[in-house]
Each structure stands twice: as C-alpha cells, then as structure tokens.
C-alpha cells in the first residue's frame, strides 16, 4: 500500500470515528453512514492500531471515550466539519450564492484597495449582502458579529486565523516644500534630526535596513494622527516626513509632489492580513477566498 492510499484510509477512518462520537454509538453511526456495524468497528480499530492506544470502551450496551479518544476526537470532528463546510461551499457555488457577510477594514486602505475588490465581488455575486465597516480602530470581531477583518500587522496574539493578503513596499518621503525649509537628509543619521508626521499615535521609531544592518531611527514631530489618510495629507502639505506605503507614495512621487528620502536604505514592508475566526459561514468563506486569490491585483 502506497503512502497516498494509506493517508486516504486514515482520513476515512477519522471521519468514521467522528461520526461515532457524534452519533453516540457504533450502531447509530453505521445507520447514518449506510455501513455495517462491523465496518464501522473495523475503521475505529484500525485507528487504534495506528495510534497504539484505545480510543473507546464499547460493549453491546454502552460506549464511552478513553482519555486518548477524547483528545483525538477534536481533530476528527474538525476534519468532518471542514469537509462538510467545503461541500456546503460547493453547493453555494452551484446555485446563485446568497447570504450576508460583515467585513471591517481601515478607512484609507479600504478605499484604496478593498473597495474596488468588493465592487467586483458584488458584480459576481449580487445576491450576497455586504456590511462594510471602515475605520482605523481595531474592533472586537466576535462582539460586533464581524466575520472578516482586514488589518495591518504586526498583529496581537489572537484566536483568529490571520492570512497574509498584501505585502506592500514602503519608503521614506517628504514634500519639496518641507525639504526647502528643513534641508534634504542624505544619511540615516540625518533622519534623526527631521520632523515626522507620527502615525500611528505612540510610534517611537522607524526601522531602516542598510548594508546588512537594521537601525532604529527615533520618530518625533508636531503632528500625530491615527489616520493613514491624514498622514498622507500632512506629508503632502509639508508638515513632516513619514514612511509611506507604495500605494500612497507612487502617484505623488511621479507628479513631483513627494521626494523619496535616502533611497539607498530600505524600510520594513507593510503587511496587510485578512483575519477571521476558525469557523465562518459559506458566504464569508467565498469572500475570503475571493480576496485572497485577487490579492495580487490589490497591489497594482
């Protein structure tokens, strides 16, 4: 028996064991699955041999899980749930997808990248209702009943699943007006003497990478904002320098409204993640997969 066949047999046995646990007995699981009780018992016994521990205590009248069975059932039930969710998702695709999805994202990045994707999604799946909340504050997804969130990293520890959506290059920029007043920094040391537009509030330093070294440049300035859109506006107005993502900097740089500072150094890319709970509904799963598969377009 080759390895692939063995894995398929083990997955089948795990699904059968999960159904035994869900049904409460070998006989009930056999009826649900359309199998004989002997076949169901064989699958569970095969797992026990593979794992080297008993999973259940059974007799003609009773059934109970051993400690090992109790621990293992979590994985088997998750397998069964994922398979069921996948089948429901395919059923959703066969017919016109319907449902409702609640999504939150930052106001600035949302307008720049997420909103165009959502408009395309709506044209493709017009029967799915979207509730979109845009704001820079991190909200409690569970409390607000939100299934998907688009957020910048690094992310705090969480029970949420975080999938990388976009990795965006960043660069240090200032307006020509600012540079006329304060001079153009030529080195990393010069950056420490500049006035910054501080975003987010509480930012204390920006990391730059040069010649194989990472250097923390202290950040100080007279303008502090909790809005990425405001940061860009203040930089364009000559109020300070900032580390900007490429999607903000590209057009003003091409138009001469911004100047890239110390271009020989690199700054840490901005990573945007898609967050969701471990279990989400079929409509949310459809939007999640759509955003992930079109992520390359988000950066253009």
C-alpha positions as CSV (number, residue, x, y, z in Angstrom):
1,X,0.0,0.0,0.0
2,X,1.5,3.3,-1.0
3,X,1.6,6.3,1.3
4,X,-1.2,8.3,-0.5
5,X,-3.6,5.3,-0.2
6,X,-2.7,4.9,3.5
7,X,-3.5,8.6,4.1
8,X,-6.9,8.3,2.4
9,X,-7.7,5.2,4.6
10,X,-6.7,7.1,7.7
11,X,-8.8,10.1,6.8
12,X,-11.8,7.9,6.1
13,X,-11.3,6.2,9.5
14,X,-11.0,9.5,11.3
15,X,-14.3,10.6,9.6
16,X,-16.0,7.4,10.7
17,X,-14.7,7.9,14.3
18,X,-16.0,11.4,14.4
19,X,-19.4,10.2,13.3
20,X,-19.4,7.5,16.0
21,X,-18.7,10.2,18.6
22,X,-21.4,12.5,17.1
23,X,-24.0,9.7,16.9
24,X,-23.2,8.3,20.3
25,X,-22.8,4.6,19.3
26,X,-21.3,2.4,16.6
27,X,-24.8,1.2,15.6
28,X,-26.1,4.8,15.1
29,X,-23.0,5.8,13.2
30,X,-23.4,2.7,11.0
31,X,-27.0,3.7,10.2
32,X,-26.1,7.3,9.4
33,X,-23.2,6.3,7.1
34,X,-25.0,3.4,5.5
35,X,-22.3,0.9,6.6
36,X,-22.4,-2.2,8.7
37,X,-21.5,-2.1,12.3
38,X,-18.6,-4.4,11.6
39,X,-17.2,-2.0,9.0
40,X,-17.5,1.0,11.4
41,X,-15.8,-1.0,14.2
42,X,-13.0,-2.0,11.7
43,X,-12.3,1.6,10.9
44,X,-12.0,2.6,14.6
45,X,-9.9,-0.4,15.4
46,X,-7.6,0.5,12.5
47,X,-7.1,3.9,14.1
48,X,-6.4,2.4,17.5
49,X,-3.7,0.1,16.0
50,X,-2.2,3.0,14.1
51,X,-2.1,5.3,17.2
52,X,-1.2,2.5,19.6
53,X,-3.9,3.5,22.2
54,X,-7.6,2.5,22.7
55,X,-10.0,5.3,21.7
56,X,-13.2,3.9,23.1
57,X,-14.6,1.5,25.6
58,X,-17.5,-0.3,24.0
59,X,-19.9,-3.2,24.6
60,X,-23.3,-4.2,23.2
61,X,-24.9,-1.7,25.6
62,X,-22.5,1.1,26.2
63,X,-20.0,3.4,24.5
64,X,-17.5,5.8,26.1
65,X,-14.3,7.6,25.0
66,X,-11.0,6.9,26.7
67,X,-8.8,10.0,27.6
68,X,-6.9,9.4,24.3
69,X,-10.2,9.2,22.4
70,X,-11.4,12.4,23.9
71,X,-8.3,14.2,22.9
72,X,-8.3,12.7,19.4
73,X,-12.0,13.3,18.7
74,X,-11.3,17.1,18.5
75,X,-9.1,16.6,15.4
76,X,-11.5,14.1,13.8
77,X,-14.6,16.3,14.3
78,X,-12.6,19.2,12.9
79,X,-11.9,17.1,9.8
80,X,-15.6,16.2,9.4
81,X,-16.6,19.9,9.9
82,X,-14.1,21.1,7.3
83,X,-15.3,18.5,4.8
84,X,-19.0,19.5,5.5
85,X,-18.2,23.2,5.1
86,X,-16.3,22.5,1.9
87,X,-19.3,20.7,0.4
88,X,-21.7,23.4,1.5
89,X,-19.4,25.9,-0.1
90,X,-19.5,24.0,-3.4
91,X,-23.3,23.8,-3.2
92,X,-23.3,27.5,-2.8
93,X,-21.2,27.9,-5.9
94,X,-23.5,25.6,-8.0
95,X,-26.5,27.8,-7.3
96,X,-26.6,31.6,-7.0
97,X,-24.6,32.4,-3.8
98,X,-26.8,34.1,-1.2
99,X,-26.2,35.2,2.3
100,X,-24.6,38.1,4.2
101,X,-21.0,39.0,5.1
102,X,-19.8,41.6,7.6
103,X,-16.3,42.9,6.9
104,X,-14.2,45.6,8.5
105,X,-11.1,47.3,7.2
106,X,-9.1,50.5,7.8
107,X,-10.7,53.6,6.1
108,X,-7.7,54.5,3.9
109,X,-6.5,51.1,2.7
110,X,-10.2,50.1,2.4
111,X,-10.8,52.8,-0.1
112,X,-7.5,52.3,-1.9
113,X,-7.6,48.5,-2.3
114,X,-10.5,46.7,-0.7
115,X,-13.5,48.7,-2.0
116,X,-12.6,48.1,-5.7
117,X,-12.3,44.3,-4.9
118,X,-15.7,44.4,-3.1
119,X,-17.3,46.1,-6.1
120,X,-16.0,43.3,-8.4
121,X,-17.3,40.7,-5.8
122,X,-20.7,42.3,-5.8
123,X,-20.9,42.2,-9.6
124,X,-20.0,38.5,-9.5
125,X,-22.3,37.6,-6.5
126,X,-25.1,40.1,-6.5
127,X,-27.3,38.1,-4.1
128,X,-24.7,38.3,-1.2
129,X,-25.3,41.2,1.0
130,X,-22.2,43.1,2.3
131,X,-22.0,45.1,5.5
132,X,-18.7,47.0,5.3
133,X,-17.4,49.0,8.3
134,X,-14.4,51.2,7.6
135,X,-12.3,52.6,10.4
136,X,-8.8,52.5,11.8
137,X,-9.7,51.3,15.3
138,X,-9.4,47.6,15.9
139,X,-12.8,46.3,17.0
140,X,-13.9,43.1,18.7
141,X,-14.9,40.9,15.8
142,X,-16.9,38.4,17.9
143,X,-18.7,41.1,19.9
144,X,-19.6,43.1,16.7
145,X,-20.6,40.0,14.7
146,X,-18.0,40.7,12.1
147,X,-16.7,37.7,10.1
148,X,-13.8,39.2,8.2
149,X,-11.3,41.9,9.1
150,X,-8.5,43.5,7.0
151,X,-5.8,44.8,9.3
152,X,-2.1,45.8,9.2
153,X,0.5,43.8,11.1
154,X,2.2,43.1,13.4
155,X,-0.9,41.6,14.9
156,X,-1.6,40.9,18.6
157,X,-1.9,37.3,19.8
158,X,-5.4,36.1,18.9
159,X,-7.5,33.1,18.4
160,X,-8.3,34.4,14.9
161,X,-6.8,33.0,11.8
162,X,-4.6,35.5,10.1
163,X,-3.8,35.1,6.4
164,X,-1.3,37.4,4.6
165,X,-3.3,39.5,2.0
166,X,-0.7,42.0,0.7
167,X,2.9,42.8,1.4
168,X,3.4,46.4,0.3
169,X,6.8,48.1,-0.1
170,X,7.3,51.3,2.0
171,X,9.6,54.3,1.6
172,X,10.6,57.5,3.4
173,X,9.1,60.5,1.8
174,X,8.7,64.3,2.2
175,X,7.3,67.1,0.1
176,X,9.6,69.6,-1.7
177,X,8.2,72.4,0.5
178,X,9.3,70.6,3.6
179,X,12.8,69.9,2.2
180,X,13.2,73.6,1.2
181,X,12.6,74.6,4.8
182,X,14.5,71.8,6.6
183,X,17.0,70.5,4.1
184,X,17.2,67.1,2.4
185,X,18.5,64.3,4.7
186,X,21.4,62.5,3.0
187,X,22.2,59.8,5.6
188,X,20.4,57.7,8.2
189,X,22.0,60.0,10.8
190,X,20.3,63.0,9.2
191,X,16.9,61.3,9.6
192,X,17.1,61.6,13.3
193,X,17.1,65.4,13.0
194,X,13.8,65.5,11.0
195,X,10.3,66.4,12.0
196,X,7.9,63.4,11.4
197,X,4.2,63.0,10.9
198,X,3.7,60.5,13.6
199,X,1.4,57.6,12.7
200,X,0.1,55.7,14.5
201,X,0.0,57.6,17.8
202,X,2.6,56.1,20.1
203,X,5.1,55.4,17.3
204,X,8.6,55.9,18.6
205,X,10.9,54.7,15.9
206,X,11.1,53.6,12.2
207,X,13.4,50.7,11.3
208,X,15.7,51.1,8.3
209,X,17.8,48.5,6.7
210,X,21.2,49.3,5.2
211,X,24.4,47.3,4.5
212,X,23.0,44.3,6.3
213,X,22.2,46.2,9.4
214,X,18.8,47.3,10.9
215,X,18.8,50.7,12.5
216,X,16.1,52.2,14.7
217,X,15.5,55.8,13.8
218,X,13.7,57.8,16.5
219,X,10.5,59.5,15.4
220,X,9.4,62.9,16.8
221,X,7.2,65.6,15.4
222,X,4.5,68.1,16.0
223,X,1.7,66.2,14.1
224,X,0.3,63.0,15.5
225,X,-2.6,61.2,13.7
226,X,-4.5,58.0,13.9
227,X,-5.5,58.1,10.3
228,X,-3.3,56.9,7.3
229,X,-5.2,59.3,5.0
230,X,-4.4,62.2,7.3
231,X,-0.7,61.2,7.4
232,X,-0.5,61.4,3.6
233,X,-2.3,64.8,3.6
234,X,0.1,66.2,6.3
235,X,3.2,64.9,4.4
236,X,2.0,66.4,1.1
237,X,1.4,69.7,3.0
238,X,5.0,69.8,4.1
239,X,4.3,69.1,7.8
240,X,6.9,66.4,8.1
241,X,8.4,63.2,6.7
242,X,6.9,59.7,7.0
243,X,7.3,56.1,6.0
244,X,4.6,55.7,3.3
245,X,3.3,52.5,1.6
246,X,3.9,52.4,-2.2
247,X,0.2,52.7,-2.9
248,X,0.2,56.1,-1.2
249,X,3.6,57.3,-2.5
250,X,3.7,56.2,-6.2
251,X,1.4,58.8,-7.7
252,X,2.7,61.9,-5.7
253,X,6.3,60.8,-6.4
254,X,5.6,60.6,-10.2
255,X,4.0,64.0,-10.1
256,X,6.9,65.6,-8.2
257,X,4.7,66.2,-5.1
258,X,6.9,64.0,-3.0
259,X,10.6,63.1,-2.9
260,X,11.9,59.8,-1.7
261,X,14.5,60.2,1.1
262,X,17.7,58.3,1.4
263,X,16.7,55.9,-1.3
264,X,19.6,53.6,-0.8
265,X,18.1,52.4,2.5
266,X,15.1,50.0,2.8
267,X,12.2,50.2,5.2
268,X,10.1,47.4,6.6
269,X,7.3,46.4,4.2
270,X,3.7,46.9,5.3
271,X,1.9,43.6,5.7
272,X,-1.9,43.5,5.5
273,X,-3.7,40.5,6.9
274,X,-7.2,39.0,6.4
275,X,-8.5,37.9,9.8
276,X,-11.4,35.6,10.6
277,X,-12.5,33.1,13.2
278,X,-11.7,29.4,12.7
279,X,-15.2,28.7,11.6
280,X,-17.0,31.1,9.2
281,X,-20.1,30.8,7.1
282,X,-20.1,29.9,3.4
283,X,-20.7,33.5,2.1
284,X,-17.8,34.8,4.3
285,X,-15.6,31.9,3.1
286,X,-16.5,32.8,-0.5
287,X,-15.4,36.5,0.1
288,X,-12.3,35.4,2.0
289,X,-11.2,33.1,-0.9
290,X,-12.0,35.9,-3.4
291,X,-9.9,38.4,-1.6
292,X,-7.0,36.0,-1.2
293,X,-7.0,34.9,-4.8
294,X,-7.2,38.5,-6.1
295,X,-4.6,39.8,-3.6
296,X,-2.1,40.3,-6.4
297,X,-4.4,42.8,-8.0
298,X,-4.8,44.7,-4.8
299,X,-1.2,45.9,-5.0
300,X,-1.4,47.3,-8.5
